[in-house]
Amino acid sequence: MKSSIQSVLLLIAVLISATGAAEVIYAQVNETVTLTRPVVKNLEKYSYWYFGSVQLAWSNVLGGKWISQEELWKNRLSLSGDSLIITNIQQQNFGTISFKHTFDGPTVFEYKLLKLTVTVKPPSPLLLPGEKLSLSCNAKTLQGHNTPVIHWLNPQQEKMTNNRGPFSVKSQDNGQWTCVVTHDGKEKKARVSVTVVDLSPAPLLPLYTSKSGPLTIPCSFPAHISWQQLTAKDIQEVLWDFVPRPGSSPQRLFNLSVENPLTWRPDQNRGLRPVPDPQKGYLSLTRNRGREDGSGGYECALKFKNGVTLKRTVQVEVLQIISSPGTELISGQQLNLTCSIGHPMTSELQVKWVPPEKSLLSSLTSDRHPAHLVIPEVGTGGSGKWRCELWRNGTRLTTTDITLKIEPKLSVWMLVVICSVTSIVILVLILVFILCRRRQRKTRHHRRKLCQCKTPKPKGFYRT
């Protein structure tokens, strides 16, 4: 079997030598190419590489080798086993490279090293969505050889048409574009980088928090884009707005002054604060504790002077517990607790109640607790902290709690208060009765004194 394979390979080599066939290799300027010599019948001790009539290198089976130091090839050639390696290819290095196994013998095999050119217009390091971009991929064609087939792959590795320009770029056009050249069943790929500035994607699902929980609202631009590049694209302002409900007017939260030094100017902060280092791409807002009225859309926007606006909206939902008739109750009253985000929850969201005493939820036979909890007669065991947890697919999203105070129907304290009030009322009544009796007695005594004088003298002055 082994001898049969060797016979076939030798036959192919003989046919190649007889027909003068050549391998076409495409490369870009500054690339590295490896040329591996073919299988040759009756290979001599020496192997020779030529560029036209100029000798590039030779090697022998004993390990000896020689490499040309001509200026055109200096520091670009190396030998590795049966291969000739050309690094940092320049325009002058494209052409025909041949392999021989005797110094003055016929050419055994040829390599047609052809130039592949990929260009991007405009060559700007940064593009904004809507700006025009043109990509071109040119592969040199030799007379008598097949014409290569060229197509493009976008950053998502989707096949595009050959003509790629000019077209208006979108955010998904950011990344590596690949030109694929197919010739005689072989592919050569050349990549070019296109940078389209955009904000980081917003979370697909809302962020859930509570009044007692922290909150981070993300917004950033890619780390490989510098603030200087944005300044060069005439960035006008960076804004944060709050939209309480869909369709309502936005409320301005922060405005970033793009002049040096970069400074966030608050309008109404709603307990939020921007993270430091906006020049590094960090535009997020944070808050240690939530707000009950914090549900809504938070919009992060970059505005440029040419009218382009990059915007991301992060939806935030605040979990809270509503108690009816209040947080202070008397034992025996009906208790209604509602764990809500302000609107009906989707089917994948679930709540879990954690009361002060587990026995309060003994009637619930499953882990899926209702969002609206009704306890017909609450006891003093319901006093304390009630916690509601929001879950989705086995992941706890956030928690919130409420503290209830439930008094017994007739407590010792209430008896003391009632007895004290009663005693005070009785004492007050006794005091009023005593005062009234004294007043009556004084009035009677005064009347008797006035009536004892039989011949009262008239008023006036008398001489003594």
VEXBA-460504 format. One line per 4 residues: number of its first residue (from 1); for each residue x, y, z of C-alpha. Coordinates in Angstrom, 2 decimals. Example, Ala and Ser with C-alpha at 12.3 -4.5 7.8 and 13.67 -1.06 7.14 Angstrom:
1	12.30/-4.50/7.80  13.67/-1.06/7.14;
***
This chain:
1	0.00/0.00/0.00  2.81/2.37/0.95  4.68/1.71/-2.30  1.50/2.40/-4.30;
5	1.05/5.83/-2.68  4.68/6.72/-3.35  4.28/5.69/-6.99  1.23/7.94/-7.37;
9	3.03/10.91/-5.79  6.06/10.40/-8.04  3.80/10.20/-11.07  2.10/13.46/-10.12;
13	5.50/15.12/-9.71  6.64/13.89/-13.12  3.44/15.15/-14.77  3.80/18.53/-13.05;
17	7.39/18.82/-14.23  6.47/17.77/-17.77  3.53/20.14/-18.11  5.24/23.10/-16.42;
21	2.32/23.53/-13.98  2.50/26.21/-11.31  0.75/26.98/-8.05  -0.82/30.43/-7.69;
25	-0.41/31.95/-4.23  -2.08/35.21/-3.22  -0.62/37.40/-0.50  -0.87/40.93/0.84;
29	1.98/43.34/1.41  3.66/42.72/4.82  2.32/39.17/5.00  4.31/35.93/5.49;
33	4.22/33.11/2.92  5.50/29.54/3.28  6.47/27.66/0.09  6.78/23.91/0.56;
37	8.75/22.04/-2.12  6.88/19.30/-4.00  7.60/15.58/-3.91  10.34/14.99/-6.51;
41	11.54/11.73/-8.06  15.27/11.07/-7.64  15.79/14.13/-5.46  19.48/15.12/-5.36;
45	21.34/16.15/-2.24  20.74/19.86/-2.90  17.57/21.93/-3.18  17.65/25.35/-4.87;
49	15.20/28.28/-4.79  15.17/31.00/-7.45  13.37/34.28/-8.08  13.59/34.48/-11.84;
53	17.32/33.93/-12.46  18.34/35.15/-9.00  19.22/32.44/-6.52  17.46/32.89/-3.17;
57	18.61/29.92/-1.13  19.88/26.35/-1.15  20.02/23.50/1.32  21.32/19.93/1.40;
61	20.42/16.70/3.15  23.36/17.12/5.54  21.84/20.27/7.03  23.88/22.83/5.18;
65	22.11/25.89/3.82  22.66/29.29/2.29  20.33/32.32/2.11  20.67/35.36/-0.12;
69	21.51/38.67/1.57  20.66/40.87/-1.38  18.94/44.10/-0.40  15.68/43.02/-2.06;
73	15.48/39.88/0.12  17.61/40.73/3.13  16.07/39.61/6.45  13.00/38.26/4.65;
77	14.07/34.68/3.85  14.47/31.60/6.02  14.57/27.83/5.52  12.62/25.39/7.66;
81	12.86/21.74/6.63  11.51/21.49/3.11  10.00/24.98/3.11  11.11/28.47/2.10;
85	9.57/31.17/4.32  9.21/34.75/3.08  8.31/37.32/5.72  7.20/40.94/5.39;
89	6.55/40.66/1.64  7.01/43.90/-0.28  5.88/44.97/-3.73  9.23/43.93/-5.28;
93	8.87/40.36/-3.95  5.82/39.42/-6.01  6.56/37.28/-9.05  7.64/33.72/-9.96;
97	9.66/31.65/-7.52  10.98/28.32/-8.81  12.36/25.18/-7.18  15.17/23.00/-8.61;
101	17.00/20.00/-7.19  20.15/20.46/-9.29  22.11/23.66/-9.77  21.82/23.85/-13.54;
105	18.90/21.45/-14.03  15.38/22.20/-15.21  12.77/23.85/-13.04  10.80/21.28/-11.06;
109	8.00/23.52/-9.82  6.93/27.16/-9.94  5.06/29.34/-7.47  3.23/32.37/-8.83;
113	3.26/34.82/-5.94  0.49/37.33/-6.76  -0.56/40.46/-4.95  -3.92/40.69/-3.19;
117	-5.06/44.23/-2.38  -7.81/45.06/0.08  -8.79/48.70/0.57  -11.23/50.58/2.76;
121	-12.60/53.99/1.82  -12.59/56.29/3.63  -9.56/55.06/5.58  -10.93/56.68/8.74;
125	-10.21/54.77/11.96  -13.75/55.49/13.15  -17.16/55.66/11.46  -20.55/56.76/12.73;
129	-23.74/54.86/11.81  -25.05/56.20/8.51  -21.66/57.23/7.11  -20.57/55.79/3.75;
133	-18.07/52.95/3.46  -16.55/51.25/0.43  -14.65/47.94/0.49  -12.66/46.56/-2.45;
137	-10.73/43.33/-2.96  -8.50/43.02/-6.04  -6.63/39.84/-6.98  -4.20/39.88/-9.87;
141	-5.01/37.45/-12.70  -2.43/35.71/-14.89  -3.02/35.07/-18.57  -3.79/31.43/-19.17;
145	-4.90/30.86/-15.59  -8.39/30.67/-14.17  -9.95/33.88/-12.90  -10.31/33.83/-9.11;
149	-13.76/34.07/-7.53  -14.08/36.75/-4.86  -16.73/37.26/-2.18  -16.99/39.05/1.17;
153	-17.90/37.85/4.65  -19.31/40.41/7.07  -18.35/40.45/10.80  -21.12/37.89/11.43;
157	-19.42/35.60/8.83  -22.35/35.94/6.45  -21.61/35.79/2.72  -22.12/39.11/0.93;
161	-22.10/40.13/-2.72  -18.85/40.99/-4.48  -19.69/44.69/-4.76  -19.37/46.15/-1.27;
165	-19.53/49.85/-1.76  -20.31/52.44/-1.14  -22.95/51.64/1.50  -24.22/53.17/4.74;
169	-22.76/51.44/7.75  -24.75/50.19/10.72  -23.59/49.27/14.19  -23.48/45.57/13.23;
173	-20.92/46.40/10.51  -18.31/46.95/13.19  -15.59/44.29/13.24  -13.51/42.17/10.86;
177	-14.58/41.99/7.19  -13.09/39.09/5.23  -12.30/38.97/1.54  -12.28/35.34/0.32;
181	-10.40/34.61/-2.93  -11.02/31.16/-4.40  -8.66/29.87/-7.11  -8.27/26.27/-8.29;
185	-10.12/24.97/-5.24  -7.94/26.87/-2.75  -9.06/29.78/-0.60  -7.12/32.83/0.48;
189	-8.65/35.08/3.14  -7.71/38.70/3.70  -9.17/40.60/6.63  -9.74/44.27/7.16;
193	-11.00/46.00/10.28  -13.93/48.40/10.21  -14.71/50.40/13.36  -18.24/51.72/13.74;
197	-18.75/53.52/17.03  -21.80/52.53/19.04  -22.89/52.14/22.62  -22.73/48.78/24.33;
201	-25.96/46.76/23.89  -28.64/47.41/26.49  -29.84/44.43/28.58  -32.54/42.49/26.72;
205	-34.55/42.09/29.93  -35.41/44.73/32.55  -33.22/45.29/35.58  -35.02/44.47/38.83;
209	-34.31/46.25/42.09  -36.08/47.35/45.28  -36.16/50.32/47.60  -33.50/48.71/49.79;
213	-31.41/47.25/46.97  -28.50/48.74/44.96  -28.80/49.55/41.28  -26.36/49.96/38.37;
217	-27.71/51.18/35.02  -25.09/50.23/32.38  -23.95/52.37/29.48  -20.53/52.49/27.81;
221	-18.72/52.64/24.50  -16.10/50.01/23.50  -12.73/50.17/25.22  -10.85/50.21/21.89;
225	-12.48/53.56/21.04  -10.75/56.49/22.71  -12.33/59.73/23.84  -9.97/61.54/21.46;
229	-11.53/59.65/18.54  -15.01/60.71/19.63  -13.80/64.29/19.93  -12.43/64.06/16.39;
233	-15.92/63.00/15.24  -17.34/66.21/16.79  -19.20/64.77/19.75  -21.64/67.37/21.07;
237	-23.00/66.05/24.36  -23.66/62.96/26.47  -27.07/62.76/28.14  -29.04/60.66/30.62;
241	-32.86/60.94/30.55  -35.60/59.24/32.53  -38.92/58.21/30.95  -41.42/57.14/33.66;
245	-43.92/55.60/31.23  -43.89/54.81/27.49  -44.96/57.90/25.60  -44.31/60.32/28.46;
249	-41.91/63.25/28.17  -38.31/62.46/29.15  -36.88/64.03/32.27  -33.25/65.17/32.08;
253	-31.01/63.57/34.72  -27.41/64.37/33.73  -25.51/66.23/31.02  -21.80/65.59/30.46;
257	-19.78/68.64/29.55  -17.47/67.54/26.71  -15.01/70.33/27.42  -11.90/69.54/29.45;
261	-12.17/68.59/32.20  -15.12/66.28/31.61  -17.79/67.10/34.18  -21.23/65.62/34.84;
265	-23.85/68.32/35.46  -26.93/67.02/37.32  -30.43/68.28/36.57  -32.41/65.92/38.80;
269	-30.36/62.97/39.95  -33.13/60.80/41.49  -30.58/59.43/43.94  -28.25/58.33/41.10;
273	-24.65/59.27/40.42  -22.43/58.70/37.34  -19.42/56.42/37.63  -15.99/58.07/37.27;
277	-13.73/58.08/34.20  -16.16/58.84/31.34  -13.13/59.33/29.05  -12.50/55.57/29.42;
281	-15.97/54.77/28.13  -17.75/54.31/31.47  -21.05/56.22/31.37  -23.10/54.08/33.79;
285	-25.25/55.34/36.66  -25.25/53.77/40.13  -27.34/54.01/43.28  -26.85/52.40/46.70;
289	-30.56/52.28/47.51  -33.56/52.23/45.22  -36.70/54.35/45.04  -40.31/53.27/44.92;
293	-40.87/55.61/41.98  -37.74/54.46/40.12  -39.50/52.22/37.58  -39.20/53.34/33.97;
297	-36.79/53.72/31.08  -33.33/55.25/31.50  -31.93/56.58/28.22  -28.20/57.06/27.61;
301	-27.43/59.12/24.48  -24.37/60.36/22.58  -25.10/63.28/20.26  -22.81/64.42/17.44;
305	-22.82/67.71/15.53  -23.70/66.00/12.24  -27.10/64.98/13.69  -26.22/61.37/14.55;
309	-27.49/60.25/17.97  -26.49/56.95/19.57  -29.04/55.89/22.17  -29.59/52.98/24.54;
313	-32.61/52.51/26.85  -32.39/50.39/29.99  -35.71/49.36/31.57  -35.77/49.27/35.38;
317	-38.49/47.66/37.51  -38.78/48.31/41.26  -40.23/45.56/43.46  -42.27/46.72/46.46;
321	-44.74/45.37/49.04  -48.10/47.10/49.62  -49.87/46.34/52.92  -53.58/46.88/53.54;
325	-54.96/48.28/55.82  -51.44/49.45/56.79  -48.32/48.45/58.68  -49.91/48.69/62.18;
329	-52.75/46.25/62.84  -54.63/44.58/65.70  -54.69/40.83/66.08  -57.68/39.33/64.27;
333	-57.75/41.83/61.40  -57.53/40.71/57.76  -54.09/41.34/56.23  -53.60/41.92/52.49;
337	-50.05/41.96/51.14  -49.21/42.59/47.47  -45.74/42.08/46.00  -45.72/44.14/42.80;
341	-43.58/45.83/40.17  -46.38/48.22/39.30  -47.94/46.15/36.51  -48.84/42.48/35.86;
345	-45.84/40.16/35.87  -44.96/37.91/32.94  -45.32/34.15/33.27  -41.60/33.49/33.83;
349	-41.54/35.73/36.91  -42.40/34.21/40.28  -42.59/35.56/43.83  -41.69/33.85/47.07;
353	-42.86/35.08/50.48  -40.69/34.77/53.59  -42.82/35.71/56.68  -41.61/36.10/60.28;
357	-43.09/32.66/61.05  -43.28/29.84/58.51  -46.60/28.69/59.93  -48.24/31.78/58.42;
361	-47.86/30.22/54.94  -48.65/26.64/55.93  -51.67/26.65/53.62  -49.43/27.08/50.54;
365	-48.56/23.64/49.16  -46.25/24.74/46.33  -43.22/26.94/45.90  -45.16/29.21/43.56;
369	-46.56/31.83/45.91  -49.26/34.30/44.85  -48.28/37.91/44.31  -51.36/38.93/46.31;
373	-51.40/37.30/49.76  -54.55/37.32/51.96  -54.53/36.29/55.63  -58.13/36.42/56.98;
377	-57.11/36.84/60.64  -53.56/37.82/61.36  -52.06/37.10/64.76  -49.23/38.61/66.73;
381	-46.92/36.11/65.03  -47.23/38.27/61.93  -45.31/41.08/63.59  -41.86/41.63/62.17;
385	-40.20/41.67/58.77  -41.98/40.20/55.74  -39.77/39.58/52.71  -40.79/39.09/49.08;
389	-38.32/37.58/46.60  -38.60/37.85/42.82  -37.37/34.82/40.85  -36.97/33.90/37.19;
393	-35.99/30.40/36.04  -34.28/29.52/39.30  -32.46/32.86/39.61  -33.33/35.35/42.31;
397	-33.56/38.79/40.75  -34.20/41.02/43.78  -35.85/41.16/47.21  -37.83/43.69/49.18;
401	-39.25/43.75/52.70  -41.76/45.48/54.95  -42.05/45.58/58.76  -45.50/45.04/60.32;
405	-46.58/45.82/63.89  -49.52/43.73/65.12  -50.92/44.31/68.62  -53.12/41.84/70.54;
409	-56.81/42.65/70.92  -56.56/43.60/74.62  -53.02/43.86/75.85  -51.80/44.60/79.40;
413	-50.64/47.97/78.20  -54.10/48.73/76.91  -55.60/47.71/80.31  -53.17/50.00/82.09;
417	-54.08/52.85/79.79  -57.81/52.26/80.24  -57.51/52.05/84.07  -55.33/55.13/84.16;
421	-57.76/57.14/82.06  -60.69/55.96/84.17  -58.94/56.87/87.41  -58.05/60.29/86.11;
425	-61.65/60.94/85.06  -62.96/59.86/88.47  -60.47/62.04/90.32  -61.36/65.00/88.14;
429	-65.06/64.52/88.85  -64.43/64.26/92.61  -62.32/67.41/92.54  -65.01/69.30/90.63;
433	-67.65/68.12/93.12  -65.54/69.26/96.11  -64.87/72.67/94.59  -68.54/73.16/93.84;
437	-69.53/72.31/97.45  -67.02/74.75/98.88  -68.25/77.52/96.67  -71.83/76.96/97.74;
441	-70.85/77.13/101.44  -68.97/80.42/101.00  -71.91/81.96/99.25  -74.32/81.09/102.08;
445	-71.98/82.41/104.81  -71.57/85.76/103.05  -75.32/86.27/102.79  -75.80/85.76/106.56;
449	-73.23/88.47/107.44  -74.97/91.02/105.25  -78.33/90.51/106.95  -77.12/90.83/110.67;
453	-76.99/94.72/110.67  -80.49/96.09/111.62  -79.75/99.82/110.97  -77.21/99.98/108.18;
457	-75.62/103.36/107.64  -75.66/104.97/104.26  -72.51/105.06/102.29  -70.29/108.11/102.53;
461	-67.86/109.94/104.83  -68.75/110.58/108.55  -67.21/112.87/111.19  -65.96/111.19/114.32;
***
